[in-house]
Amino acid sequence: EWRGTTDSAGRRVVILDGVGEMLNSDADYPLQDLLKVCRSEGVFVIADGESADVGGSYPMLQMIKASRCGIALQPDQSDGDLVFRTSFPRMSRADFPVGRGMLVRSGRATRVQVARP
């Protein structure tokens, strides 16, 4: 059963910060169960992690990457295939200052700039 708060539109969000640190920990299996509930209930999941950590094939990571949607900030060209199974165009990391990245949605990559404080 879901317990928690929702916004005025009734939307729910789960945020996982530092996914790589949760792999093979005591939190791994409970988080997999949570992700299954999120998928079945239509809950929006945000997962944060380094490309090297998120690129693995652990079951929790496969569940997170299944949507093939997200933002890679200051990406390397290989991050698209590694994390999203979507090729990024030829690029240099120097082209991506802080806050700039690639938005991947439905298998398509677009260059974006996110807000900075």
C-alpha positions, 0 to 999 in steps of 0.5 A: 500500500502506498503511504505518503503525500501527493501534490494538488494534482494527485501526482506521486514522486519517488526520488532515489539519490545515489543509486550506485550506493544502494546496489547490493546493499540492504536497501536493494531488494526493498527498493526493487519492490518499491519500483515494481509498485511505482511502475504498476501505480504510475508513480514518477521515479527520479533516480540519480547516479554516476554514469559508471554506476547506472550503466550496470546490469543489476536488476534494480538498474534495469528497472530504472533504465527501462523507460529510456528517459532521463537527463545526462548532465555533462555527458560523455558520448558513450553515456547514451548507449550505456544508460539509455540505449540511445546513441548521442551525436558526436560531441565533446565534453567541453561543449557541455558546461555545468548545467548542460546535458542531453535529454533522452525521451522515447529514444531521442536525444536533445541538447538541453540547459537546466536551471542553476541556482 
